Amino acid sequence: EFRRVLFRSREKPMPSEQILQQKAKEVREITQLINEHKVLAVASLQKVRAAQLQEFKKNLADKVFMRVIKNNLMKMAIEKCKDKPDLRKLGNHLEGSNIYIFTDLNPFKLALTLEKGKVKTTAKSGDIAAFDVVIPAGNTGQAPGPVISQLNAAGLPTRIESGSVWISKDTLVVKKGEAISERLASILSKLGVKPVESGLAMSYAFDEGLVITQEQLKIDLEGTRQNVERAYADSFALSLTIAYPTKENMETLLAVAHREAYALSIGAAIPTKETVEDLIRKAHAEMLSLSSKLPN
C-alpha cells in the first residue's frame, strides 16, 4: 500500500512543484509577448476602476494586449529576452501594482488614447489633485449649520443668504499635484467637486531600445500644433524673402514677381500689352499736372 501511495505521489507533482511549473509557463508566455510586440508599456492600476479597465481592453482589443502581471515575473521574462538587452533598464522601474501593455502602436499615441479615457472622481484623503481646484462664488445648496465652520476651515469665505450658505468669492483650495486632506475631501464631496482623475496612466514605455518616462510621454497637443503652425509661417515667409521656390510657395512667388515686374515697367515707362493702359493714364495725369502749372 505504501508503494502504491509513493508511486502515485511521484506521478502527480507536489503543490509547490505545480506553482513553480505555473510560474515558468507564465514567464514563457510573457517572454513570447515581449518578442512579438514592438512596444512594452507599464501603467499603474492605482485609481483604476474595473469597469474602466474592461472598457479599455474592449476598445483597444485590436491594437493592444493588456495583462496584469506580477513585477517579479516580468523581471524574469525580461532577463530571458536576450535580443533586447536594453529592456533591462525598464526592470529597474517596476514597482507597485501594474498592468502591462503589449502593442505595436506609437507609445505617445497610446499614452494620449489612455489619457482620453480618464474620468473625474470624488477625492479621498491623500489623493492628488489633477488640476487647480477653484471653488466659485455662489450658493452651495447647504443649509446653515456645522457646514459653515467646515467651509471656513477649508479657507472658504461664507455668508448666509435666503436660508442657504453661500461662498463669497472664488477661492483656490488646492493646487494641481498637491495632496488633498481628509477635511478638504469631505468638503469637496459635499459641494459635488471631483478633483481626482481615474484611469490608466502610462508610467513607462520601452520602444526600440529607449525607456520613455511618464513626463516624456505627456504631449501638449495644442501647444505643439501652435509651434508647428508658427514654424510653417516663419519658414514660408523666409522662402518668399529669399525667393526659394517650393511646391507650397510657387504661386505666391509668381504673384510677387509679377507685381514687382509690373511696378518696374511702369516706373521705367516700358510699354507692354499689360502696362500700356496704365502708362497712358500716368502720362495723362502728368500732363494735367504740368499744364496746371503753366500760365493760361
Sequence and secondary structure as in RCSB ss.txt:
>XXXX:A:sequence
EFRRVLFRSREKPMPSEQILQQKAKEVREITQLINEHKVLAVASLQKVRAAQLQEFKKNLADKVFMRVIKNNLMK
MAIEKCKDKPDLRKLGNHLEGSNIYIFTDLNPFKLALTLEKGKVKTTAKSGDIAAFDVVIPAGNTGQAPGPVISQ
LNAAGLPTRIESGSVWISKDTLVVKKGEAISERLASILSKLGVKPVESGLAMSYAFDEGLVITQEQLKIDLEGTR
QNVERAYADSFALSLTIAYPTKENMETLLAVAHREAYALSIGAAIPTKETVEDLIRKAHAEMLSLSSKLPN
>XXXX:A:secstr
 HHHHHHHHHHS  HHHHHHHHHHHHHHHHHHHHHH SEEEEEE TT  HHHHHHHHHHTTTTEEEEE  HHHHH
HHHHH TT GGGHHHHTT  SSEEEEEESS HHHHHHHHHHT EEE   TT B SS EEE SEEEEE SSHHHHH
HHHTT  EEEETTEEEE S EEEE TT B  HHHHHHHHHTT   EEES EEEEEEETTEEEEHHHH   HHHHH
HHHHHHHHHHHHHHHHTT   TTTHHHHHHHHHHHHHHHHHHTT   TTTHHHHHHHHHHHHHHHHTTS  
